Amino acid sequence: MNTRVLALFVAALWASGALGQVYRPEVPIELVAHEGDPVPGIAGATFTWFSPPQIDAEGNVLLRAWMAGPGIDATNDAAIWFGPPGAIQMVARDGDPAPDMAPGVIYTDVSYWALVSETGWLAFTAWVSGPGITEGENDAVVFCGPPGDFQNALQTGDQAPGFWPGVEVFESGYESLGAGLTDNGTLSIGGGVRGVDLPPDGTRAYWMGSRDNLELMVWWGMPAIGCPECDPGVTLDWEDLLSRNDAGQMTFRGGMSGPGINPTNDAGRWLGSAGVWEMLHRDGQAAPEFGELVTIISATGSLHPLNRHGDKVNRIELQGPGITADNDWVLVAGQPDPMEVVIREGDMVPEAGEDVYVRSIGNAYINDLHHILYRLRYDGPSIDDTNEFGIYYGPYTDPRLILRDGDAAPYFASGTTLVGLGGLQSFMAMNDMGDFAGMTSTDKAPPGGESVVALWIWHGLTGQYVPILEPGAHFHGRTATTDTLGCLGEYWKLTGGGDGRPQSFNDGRQLAVQLDFTDGTRGVYRIGPPLLGDTDGDGVVTLAEFASFDACMTGPGGEQDEGCDPLDFDLDNDIDLADFRALQVLFGESR
């Protein structure tokens, strides 16, 4: 076995019954870098600190790291690293020559911000110094490209793309340059602009496109976009919760001011591309599909997922006749004109019990399959704090309940149940293939322990919720801390990069995460994917597994033999045709 790779071999022991516990699929846990480890290529240097990591489609991990050792000081102690476990490479370091700049210009700070696309392109903001560089004037640069081919995409002091002559890019405080990358490497940049016909303190603008051709998308103070009913004097005053996609679209919520604008109609949610915008929802907008005289009181719920098709998700608040505090929030998703109503507060949910209805709707996420993932909180005669939360996933028009408080915890001892699903939405990362990773509690733990929060992966192909790590697990000579949030909380969440935001969970079901350990150290690791159905341990589902299935087949209600646990996909203690269907979809799956 690769010495830097460790399949969580507690799982193998459980499978053999050596610990008297239940089977779990093996999950690879691979060391990327750890505090105190030697820094590759720098004699005597060790790692001292890391940023939360990100990951691309090939499993390459991106992290910013700090170092200490001989010859290392505040001028050269930070660097950006990228690559697979066991072979990460330093791609930018404080004090090194800055690419695509004049000779003698060096990086002075690369630690601020960095992202990676699914395609392995990087974008990062760096400060530079050297010939022709003046601090505070033209020393901030967004670099973009694959490792070894970074180019200067935008620099403070540049003529601002898309603006009239005399407007330059600048950075100060919240106007700092920041970049985003979508799955295919489409670049977006936000930064300050100042100059001719702009406010004395400047304003903020956003661009999107390639590193060689950025188009102006929006800027604070521009005429209101996507609002044909607005007076020509109405302007866009602010924006936040930006997301971007591979097609060059951007979505955001924002506010307006000007003639006819007041606190009842000054905010909205936009979607569009350079020069082509639509306001999806606006405060005060009529919503006749929910009743006569019903209007939107808040169109700016805190959701920002966007997929590559231009599908959007939003949570809107209603007011008007028949609207009460029990039915005023609605979740909508899909293409504009109109978006699909997914669920509404007050709706009955018979799958959760008789007379059970929706009490509240949590955050929602969408992927490129046109599927949505969200959380509901229930109310009704049979609802208490042991069964009040459910997780739903599926097409916008037909999502299904997939997890619920009180469900049996898969791959845990009999009698163990899931609890605390209400908090899952805050610690969840989703990819574009129907999988998600998240933290979920159980009401029991292995013998001698306490209730724990485990890190899980929802395996979309089989509909299995697989535990992949618990605090207290031993690997690579260390023990993961029982401080669950510190141990498992520092990974990038949301929609796996499909919205142009940082991603820790890729389409191969691999998760890049920081872990804390009982010896007081911290490391960056790549976890997963769990390989279900692998009976011979060779890391791939082949015809050998079908031969094993033939030997293990019991039919419904039969008693399965030892060693057949990997083929019991529905965990009902028999091997039947339901399990065969799962094995069929897994054929060819590998690590």
N, C-alpha and C positions, 0 to 999 in steps of 0.2 A: 504494500500500500504506500502511495506517495506520503512522505513523512510530513508534508504540510497539509494533508487532507485527512480528516477524521470523520468517517461515518459515525453518527452518534451511536456508539456501539452498546449503549444501554438498551437500545431497541433490539439488537441481536440477542442479548441476554434474556430479555423478556420473552422473545420469540421461543427460545429454547426452554423456558420455564425455570432457568437457573435462579431467578429472583422471586419466583412464585407469583409473577405478575402477568400482565397481558401483553400480547404482541403489539408492536408498533412498526410501521415501515421505517427503514433506515433513511436517515437524512444526512447528507454530507455537510460538514461544517469546516470551512477552509479558512485558514489564517491568511489575512492580507498584510497586516502590520500590527504590532503591539508596542505599547509603551515600554521603553527599555531595550527593545530589540535593536540590533545593529542596523544602521542605515545603508542600504545597498550602494556600493561605489564610493562611500566617504569613510575613510579609515578613522576609527575611533569614535565616530558619531553614533548617537542613539536617538530614537524617536521619543518625543516628550508629550505630544498632544496631537489630536486629530479633530477635524471637522466631521459632521455627519456625512457618510459616504453616499455616492450615487453609483448607478450601474447601467451599462448599455446592453444591447441585445445579445452580444457575444459573451456576456458575463465579465467584461472588463470593469474594474472598479475605479472610480474617481474619488480622490480625497485630497484635502489640503492638510499638510502635516508640518509640525514644528520640530526642530532638532536641537541637540546640544552636543558639544564635544570640542576637540582641539580645532582652533581656527574658526569657530562658529560664534557669532555675536548677533546683535539685533539687526545688522545690515544684511545677513545672509542665512537667517535661521528658519525661514518659511519657504515652502515649496509646494507645487502641485504635482501629484503622483497619479499615474494611470496605468492600468494593465490587469492581467489576471492574477489570482493568488499565486505567490511564489515567483512572480516575474514582473512586479510593478516597476515602472520606469519614471524617473523624475523628468517632467516635461517643461517646467518653468520654475525658476528659483530666484529669490531676492539676490541681487548683485550680479546676475548673469546678463549677457547681452540680450537686449530686447529685439525680436525679429521684426523685419519690415520697417525698421527705423534707421535713422542716420547712424553711421559708425560712431561708436562711443556711447550710445544711449543704452542704459541698463535698466532692468527692473529694480525698483526700490521697495515695492510691496505687491505681492501676488496673493495675499491672504484674504482679500475682501470677499470675492464671489466667484464661483466657477460652476459650470453645468456641463453635462454630457448628453448627446442625443442617442437614440437607439442605434444610429449608424456609426457611432464612435467619434463624431466631431465634438470638439470642446469649444466653449466660449467662456471668457473670464475677463474681469476688470482688473487692470494693473495700473499702478502708478510708476512713472519712469523719471529718470533724470539723465542729464548729460548735455552735449552740445545742442543748442537750439531749444532746450526745454526750460520753461520758466514755471516755478512752483506756483500752483493756484491758477495758472493761465492755460497751459496746454500739457499738463503732466498726467492726465488720466486718459487711459486708452482701453477700449474693448477689443481684445484679440479673439479671433475665431478661426477654426480649421481643424484638420486632423493633426495629431502629434507630428512634429517635424515640419509642418506647413502652416503655422499660425500667421495670420495677416492682420494688419491694423484695419479694423472695420469702421471705427469711429473714434475720434480723439477730441478732447476739449480744445477749443480754439478753432476747430474746423468750421467752415461755412455750414450752417445747419441744412441738411438735405430737405428739399421740398419747400424751403422758405425763400423769401425775397432776399436780394443782396443786402449785406450788412447785419445779418442775424447769425450769431455764432453759438456753438455748443459750449456749455459751461457746467461746472459742478460745484455745489456748495450745500452742505447739509442734506436735506431730503432730495436735492437735485442731483445727487451722485449718479454717475452712469451705472446702469444695471442691465444685464442681458438676460434673454430667455432663448431656449432652443426647443423646437418641436421634435417629434420622433425622427423626421427625415432631415433634420439639421437646419430648417428654416429659422433664421435669426430674428430676434426682436430686441430693441434697445430703448430704454427710457432714460431721459436726461434733461437737464436744464437748457433753455435757450434764452438769449438776451440780445438786445440791439435795436435797430430801427423799428419804430412803431410798436414796440412791445413795452410792457410796464417797466419802470426803472429797475425793479428787483428781478426782472426776468419772469419766465413762466416754465412750464414743463411740457415736454413733447414725447411722442412715441413713434418709432419707426419699425418697419418690418420688411424682410426680404432676404436677399443673399448678402454675404459679406462685401460683395462688390457693387451691390445695387440696392440700397435701402430706400424704401418709400415712406413718406410721411403719412402716418395713420391718423392721429389726433393730437391736438394740443389745447391746453387750458387757455380759454379766451377766444377760441375759434367760434364762428357761427354754429348754432346748434345743428347737429347732423341727424338725419333720419327723422326729422320732425317737420313735415310739410305744413302742419297747422300752426307752427310757432311763428311769432312775429320775427321779421328779419333782424331785429335788434337783440334777439335771445342768443346767449352764448353758453358754451360748455364751461363750467367753473371748476370741476374736479372730477376725478375718476379713481377707482380702486378695483380690486379683485379682477385684474386682467388675466385672461387666458388667450392662448393662440393655438392654431392648428397647422397641419402640413399644407393646407390649401391657401395659406396666407391670410386667413381670417383672424379677427380679434374680437373678443367680447369683454365687456366691462360694465360696472354700474357707475353712474355719475350723477352730477347735479347741474342745474341750469339756473340762470338769472336773466332778468330783462323784462320787457313789457309783457304783462299777462301772466307772469310767473309768481307764484306764492307758495307757502309751505305745503299746500295740498297737491301741487302738481309739479314740483321742482326736481324730482328725481326719477330715474329710469334705468333700464337695462338695455344695452346696445349690442348688436352683432353686425359685423361687416368686414370690408376690406378697403384698401385705399380708394377713397372717393365714392364708395358704394356702401351706405349704412342704412340700417333699419333699427328703429326703436322697438324692441320686443314687447316691453311692458313699461307703463308709466304711471306714477302716482296720479290718481284722479281719473284714470282711463275707465270707460264703460266696460263692463263685463257681462253682457246680456246673457251669455250661456249659463250664468249662475243665478239669473233672475232679473226681472224688470227693475231698473233703477239701481242695480248693484254695480259698484265701482271698486277699483283697486285702491286701497288706502296705502299699501306699501308694495312696491314692485322691486324692491332691492334687497331681498333676502340674501344671506351670506353664502351663496353657492356660486362656484365659478367653473365647474367642469364643462369642457367643450371637446367634441371628438373631431376626427379628420373629415367627417362628412358635413360638418357644420351643425350637427345636433347640439342642442343646449338643454340645460336643466335649470329650473328656477322654482322658487317657493314664494308665492304671492299671498298677500293678506287682503281680504275682502271687507266691504262694509255695505250696508243698505238693508232693505226690507228682508226679513227672514235670516239675516246674518247675526250670529251670536258668537260669544267667546268659545263655543263648543264646535263651530263649523267654519271658522273664518280663514283658516290657512289651507292652501291648495298646492300640491306638487304637480308641476307640468314638465314635460320633456319632449324632445324631438325637434323637427324642423319648424320654423315659424309659419304662421298663417294657416291654421292656428297650431300651437303646440298641443300635444296630447295631454289630457288630464290623467294623471297616474293614480292619485289618491287624494282624498280630502278629509280633513278632520270631521269627525261625526259619521263617516261612512261605516257601515257594518262590515265586519270581517268574520264571516261564519267559520273560516278555517281555524280561527283562534278560540271558538266556543260560542255557545248560544247566547244571543243578545250582547255580544262583545262588539265594541266599536272603537274607532281610532280616537285616542285622546290627544296625541301630538305626533308630528312628523319630524324626523331628524334630518341630518345631512344626506345628500344623495350624490351618487357618482355614476357616470356613464362611460361606456367603452365603444370601440369601433364595431362591435357586433350589433349596435343599436339596442343594447341592454342597459338596464338601470339597477343600481344597488342602493338600498335605503333602509332606514330603521323606523319602526313604528312603536309607539307606546300605546298600550291598550287600556280600556276601562270597561267595566261591566260586572255582573253579579259574581262571576267565577274568577275575577282577576285580583291578584294580590302581588306582593313584592317578589314572589318566587316565579311569576310567569307573565310579567307585565310588558316585556320587550320582545320584539320579533324582528328578524332581518329578512328582507325580501330581495329577490333577484330574478331578472328575466326580461323579456321584451317590454317596451314601454306600455303596451296595451294588455299584457298578461304576466306581470311579475308574480312569482310564487314565494310562499313562506318557506325558507330553507333552514333557518335556525331560530330557536326560541328558548328563552330562559326556562329551565326545567327539563329540557331535552337531555337524554342520556349523552354523556361526554364520550365521543368516539375514541377508542383506543385507550380508555381509562378503565380501572377496575369497575366491576358491576356495582351499580348504585350511585356512581358519580354523575353529577349533572352539571350542565352549563348554567352559569349565573352571570349577571352584570353585563348582558349584551347591550344595555343602554349606553355603555361607555365605548363600545367597539368602534363607533363612527369616528371617535377622536383619535384612534390609534389604528388606522386602517390604510393600506395601500392597495391599489387596484391596477391590474394590467389590462391589455386590450384583447385578451384571449379567454375571458370569462373566469379568471382566477382573482383572488384577493388574499392578502396577508393581514393579520390583525391580532390583537391581544384580547383574550377572553379568559375569565375566571372559571374555576370549577369549585364545587362546594365541598370536595374532598380532595385529598392528595395521596401519593403513595404512602404506605404504612410508616407511621412515625413522623409524618410531616404535617404541615398546616395547609389550609387552602391557598392556592397559588394562582397567579396570573400566568398563563402559558402563551407562547407565540404560536399561532396556527396559520395554516394555508388552506384556503378553500380550493379544492382541486376541481376545476370546472368540468373537465371531461367526464369524471365519475360522480360528481356531486358529493365528494367526501370532504369532511373537515378534519384535517390531519394536524395533530400537535407536532411542532418541529423543535421546540426548545422550552425548557422550564428553568427558572432560577434554581440554583443548586446542582445543575448538571455539571459533570466533570468532563473536560476535554482539553487537549493540548497542555496537560499538566496543571490546569487551573480549575477553579470552581466558580461558576457564575454566581454573582451576588443574589441574595434574596430581596434586595431592594428592586422590586419589579419594574417600576417606572424608569429608574436609572439604568437598569439592565437592558430593557427592551424598548424604551421609548424613543431613542434617538435615531429614527430613520425618517426619510422623507415620505410623506403620506400622499393622499389624494389619488390621481388617476394615472399613475405610471408613465408620466411624461407626455401623454397624448394631448394634454392641455398646455404644453410648452413650459411646464413647471418642473422642478427637480424630481427625479424618480429614484427610488430605492428598490423597486420591485419590477423585474423585467418580464417580457413575454415568455421567457423560459422558466418561469416560476422560481427565479433566483432572487434572493433578498440580500442586499448589502446593509449591514447594521453595525453599530457600535455596541459593545458589550462591556459591562463592568464586572470586576472579579473580586473575590474576597481578600486577595492580597493587596487591594487598593489600586490595582492597575486597570487600564482600559485598552481595548483593542478593536480593530476593524476586521470583520469576518464576512465571508460570503456563505449564506446558508441555502440549502436546497439545490435542486428540487427534490421533494420526496418522490421516490420511484415506487409506485404501487404495482403489485402483481409480479414482482421480480422474485421468483422462487429459487433460482440458483445463484443469486448474488453477483451476476456478471454485469449488472448495471444497465441492462436492456431487456425489454420484453420481446421475446422471439418465439419461434415454434416450440422451443423447449418448454415454455410456460403452458402452451396448449397441451403438450403431452402430460405435463404435471396435472393440468386441470382434469384430463381424462381419468387419471389415477385417483384424484381427490374427489371427484363428483359423488355427491351423496343424494341429491334430490332434496326437495323441500322437507325440512324437519329431520333430516338425517344427522348423524353425529360425525363430524369431520375428524380426520386423522391428524396426528401430530405432524407438523411441518406444512400443513395446508392453509395455515392462517393467512398468508399473503393473498390467497385467492378468494377469501371471504370478504368481498368488497362492501356488502351491505351490513356486515357485522351481525348476522342473525344466527351464527354458529352452524350454518350448513353451507354446502357448495352446490348451487343450483343454476338454472338458466339465467336468473337475474345477474348472478356473478359472471356468467359467460358473456353477457352483453357488455359488461364493464371491461372484461379482458379484451374483447374485440376492439373497443375504441382505444385501448392502450397499446395495441400492437405497434411495434417500432419505436415506442417511447424509450428514451435513454437519458442518462445523465450527461 
